């Protein structure tokens, strides 16, 4: 079977400002009906990438294709209004001098009756059919977002670009509205490229995540793979708190206070970081302070002294100062667990949930 043609494809996009490269060799593909999240910290090049795809900013090199057809390189350029691309942004950008119906119909042309039918269909789909004559200032944030979605969908775009469109909504509304939005977009078979700096949002919404840092895509794949097979230490840290144990490879092994760890592919004498998330730290309540026991399957236990414990709603976060090196370790425990400051406890690590990365020069 021949591979399907991506609805959206970028090839080696580069953008520079004043000699500084802000988007560096970004290549990605988005299929019809697929949601891809550009995820990364502020300033990593996510929004600039979106603006180049939309056509409101020119790349310095690279190509943009829609359904296999070139829409922009450094010589040829299809105008933004002819790219069949919809845009949604954080501020919704509704026209204050137009009512809801006129906002939604703004980008439409042709037969007036057909336009009215399209507006009515979309407003009913987003639950706003009773607000045809309402003005934007009369709407709540969630209602404005629904109208903005209807307006973006009205011309039947092949691609929807979304730049943190839900960040202006309060938490009570956000989950429901973004789920409704994606349901509609998938029903329309629209390819969605969404920018966010929130890992939870990307994990919840995306079929595929492109993790960006310093203008580059450092890892791309399904959310499960990005989370469970991270490319490097920073990729782990972007999704959660981390604990880090540094050690040196001797005889293909790293000796730590928690026992020995394998370091596949790392040369003898080089340093590694062993990274483990707080939820994969086990507190050994049966130990009772008896000290390390290397016979336990998860390895040797190491002692830490409680520094702080906080209840977070569904779990407790406990911080320890470790005896062996004075470092701070974090562990999460289901439900309520609030040990007193100064209490010693023995910690163990789930070996299969650790990540081992070579230490970069200068790190």
DAFENUR-V700653 format. One record per residue. N is the residue number from 1. RES is the residue in three letters. PHI is phi in degrees with one decimal (999 if undefined). Layout:
n = (N;N)
res = (RES;RES)
phi = (PHI;PHI)
This chain:
n = (1;2;3;4;5;6;7;8;9;10;11;12;13;14;15;16;17;18;19;20;21;22;23;24;25;26;27;28;29;30;31;32;33;34;35;36;37;38;39;40;41;42;43;44;45;46;47;48;49;50;51;52;53;54;55;56;57;58;59;60;61;62;63;64;65;66;67;68;69;70;71;72;73;74;75;76;77;78;79;80;81;82;83;84;85;86;87;88;89;90;91;92;93;94;95;96;97;98;99;100;101;102;103;104;105;106;107;108;109;110;111;112;113;114;115;116;117;118;119;120;121;122;123;124;125;126;127;128;129;130;131;132;133;134;135;136;137;138;139;140;141;142;143;144;145;146;147;148;149;150;151;152;153;154;155;156;157;158;159;160;161;162;163;164;165;166;167;168;169;170;171;172;173;174;175;176;177;178;179;180;181;182;183;184;185;186;187;188;189;190;191;192;193;194;195;196;197;198;199;200;201;202;203;204;205;206;207;208;209;210;211;212;213;214;215;216;217;218;219;220;221;222;223;224;225;226;227;228;229;230;231;232;233;234;235;236;237;238;239;240;241;242;243;244;245;246;247;248;249;250;251;252;253;254;255;256;257;258;259;260;261;262;263;264;265;266;267;268;269;270;271;272;273;274;275;276;277;278;279;280;281;282;283;284;285;286;287;288;289;290;291;292;293;294;295;296;297;298;299;300;301;302;303;304;305;306;307;308;309;310;311;312;313;314;315;316;317;318;319;320;321;322;323;324;325;326;327;328;329;330;331;332;333;334;335;336;337;338;339;340;341;342;343;344;345;346;347;348;349;350;351;352;353;354;355;356;357;358;359;360;361;362;363)
res = (UNK;UNK;UNK;UNK;UNK;UNK;UNK;UNK;UNK;UNK;UNK;UNK;UNK;UNK;UNK;UNK;UNK;UNK;UNK;UNK;UNK;UNK;UNK;UNK;UNK;UNK;UNK;UNK;UNK;UNK;UNK;UNK;UNK;UNK;UNK;UNK;UNK;UNK;UNK;UNK;UNK;UNK;UNK;UNK;UNK;UNK;UNK;UNK;UNK;UNK;UNK;UNK;UNK;UNK;UNK;UNK;UNK;UNK;UNK;UNK;UNK;UNK;UNK;UNK;UNK;UNK;UNK;UNK;UNK;UNK;UNK;UNK;UNK;UNK;UNK;UNK;UNK;UNK;UNK;UNK;UNK;UNK;UNK;UNK;UNK;UNK;UNK;UNK;UNK;UNK;UNK;UNK;UNK;UNK;UNK;UNK;UNK;UNK;UNK;UNK;UNK;UNK;UNK;UNK;UNK;UNK;UNK;UNK;UNK;UNK;UNK;UNK;UNK;UNK;UNK;UNK;UNK;UNK;UNK;UNK;UNK;UNK;UNK;UNK;UNK;UNK;UNK;UNK;UNK;UNK;UNK;UNK;UNK;UNK;UNK;UNK;UNK;UNK;UNK;UNK;UNK;UNK;UNK;UNK;UNK;UNK;UNK;UNK;UNK;UNK;UNK;UNK;UNK;UNK;UNK;UNK;UNK;UNK;UNK;UNK;UNK;UNK;UNK;UNK;UNK;UNK;UNK;UNK;UNK;UNK;UNK;UNK;UNK;UNK;UNK;UNK;UNK;UNK;UNK;UNK;UNK;UNK;UNK;UNK;UNK;UNK;UNK;UNK;UNK;UNK;UNK;UNK;UNK;UNK;UNK;UNK;UNK;UNK;UNK;UNK;UNK;UNK;UNK;UNK;UNK;UNK;UNK;UNK;UNK;UNK;UNK;UNK;UNK;UNK;UNK;UNK;UNK;UNK;UNK;UNK;UNK;UNK;UNK;UNK;UNK;UNK;UNK;UNK;UNK;UNK;UNK;UNK;UNK;UNK;UNK;UNK;UNK;UNK;UNK;UNK;UNK;UNK;UNK;UNK;UNK;UNK;UNK;UNK;UNK;UNK;UNK;UNK;UNK;UNK;UNK;UNK;UNK;UNK;UNK;UNK;UNK;UNK;UNK;UNK;UNK;UNK;UNK;UNK;UNK;UNK;UNK;UNK;UNK;UNK;UNK;UNK;UNK;UNK;UNK;UNK;UNK;UNK;UNK;UNK;UNK;UNK;UNK;UNK;UNK;UNK;UNK;UNK;UNK;UNK;UNK;UNK;UNK;UNK;UNK;UNK;UNK;UNK;UNK;UNK;UNK;UNK;UNK;UNK;UNK;UNK;UNK;UNK;UNK;UNK;UNK;UNK;UNK;UNK;UNK;UNK;UNK;UNK;UNK;UNK;UNK;UNK;UNK;UNK;UNK;UNK;UNK;UNK;UNK;UNK;UNK;UNK;UNK;UNK;UNK;UNK;UNK;UNK;UNK;UNK;UNK;UNK;UNK;UNK;UNK;UNK;UNK;UNK;UNK;UNK;UNK;UNK;UNK;UNK;UNK;UNK;UNK;UNK;UNK)
phi = (999;-71.8;-64.8;-71.6;-79.5;-62.2;-65.6;-128.2;-142.4;-116.5;-126.2;54.8;-68.6;-135.0;-139.1;-122.8;-127.2;50.1;81.8;-102.8;-84.1;-103.1;-128.3;-128.8;63.2;-88.6;-125.1;-156.2;-133.2;-130.4;-86.6;-56.3;77.1;-99.1;-109.9;-113.6;-103.6;-86.0;-115.9;172.1;-69.5;-57.7;85.7;-90.3;106.4;-62.9;-67.6;-62.7;-59.9;-61.7;-65.1;-66.8;-63.8;-68.6;95.0;-89.4;-145.6;-96.8;-76.9;-83.9;-159.3;105.5;-130.8;-126.2;-126.5;-122.2;52.1;82.7;-102.2;-65.2;-112.8;-164.9;-134.7;-83.4;-117.8;-95.9;-151.0;-81.6;-59.2;-53.3;-70.7;-109.2;-92.6;58.3;-119.4;-95.1;-128.9;-135.9;-124.4;-61.3;-90.3;68.3;54.2;-74.1;-78.1;-68.0;-90.7;-117.1;-75.3;-59.2;-60.0;-70.8;-60.6;-67.6;-85.7;-55.9;-90.6;-94.9;-142.8;109.0;-61.6;-62.6;-64.6;-65.9;-63.7;-63.5;-64.0;-65.3;-62.0;-61.8;-60.9;-71.2;-65.6;-66.0;-64.4;-96.8;74.7;-124.1;-69.1;-86.3;-118.1;-52.9;-97.5;-74.5;-101.2;-53.0;-69.4;-88.8;-101.2;-75.1;-59.9;-65.3;-68.0;-62.3;-63.6;-65.3;-66.4;-61.5;-64.2;-60.4;-64.4;-67.0;-82.2;-53.6;-80.6;56.7;-68.5;-77.2;-132.7;-119.4;-102.9;-129.9;-107.4;46.4;-72.6;-105.3;-69.7;-83.5;-94.8;-73.2;-59.1;-63.2;-93.1;-59.2;-60.1;-65.0;-70.2;-70.2;-66.1;-60.8;-60.5;-67.4;-59.1;-64.1;-64.7;-67.5;-59.5;-81.6;61.7;-83.1;-79.6;-117.0;-117.9;-118.1;-95.8;-153.4;-108.2;-104.7;-57.9;-61.8;-65.0;-63.0;-63.8;-74.2;-100.2;-86.9;-82.1;-144.6;-115.8;-111.2;-85.6;-108.9;-155.5;59.5;86.5;-116.4;-84.5;-92.2;-162.0;-142.7;166.0;-64.7;-52.6;-58.8;-70.9;-61.2;-74.1;-97.6;-135.9;-65.6;-73.6;-159.5;-59.7;-65.3;-66.2;-63.5;-66.7;-69.9;-95.1;-166.9;-61.3;-136.2;-110.8;-126.0;-115.3;-100.7;-151.7;-116.6;-77.5;-136.8;62.8;69.0;-124.8;-117.3;-90.3;-134.4;-65.1;-97.5;105.0;-91.3;-126.7;-75.3;-131.5;-61.9;81.8;-102.2;-69.8;-54.1;88.4;-82.0;-87.7;-132.8;-107.0;-98.3;-112.7;-140.7;-79.0;-57.6;-72.3;-106.5;-92.5;-105.3;-89.2;-89.1;-69.6;-81.7;-69.4;61.3;80.7;-78.9;98.9;-63.0;-137.5;-69.6;-81.6;-70.8;-56.5;-81.2;103.5;-78.7;-86.7;-126.5;-93.8;-134.5;-113.1;-61.2;-104.2;-163.0;-138.6;-135.8;-88.4;-108.9;115.2;-114.6;-153.8;-115.4;-107.4;-119.4;-107.2;-121.8;-100.3;-78.0;-63.4;-73.6;-144.1;78.0;-74.3;-96.4;-114.5;-115.3;-134.3;-107.4;-127.9;-58.0;66.4;-96.8;-145.3;-127.2;-66.9;-69.8;-57.4;93.0;-75.7;-83.0;-140.9;-98.3;-113.5;-133.4;-119.6;-76.7;-57.6;-71.0;-108.3;-93.7;-120.1;-116.5;-125.7;-61.3;-78.2;-68.8;-57.4;85.8;-78.7)
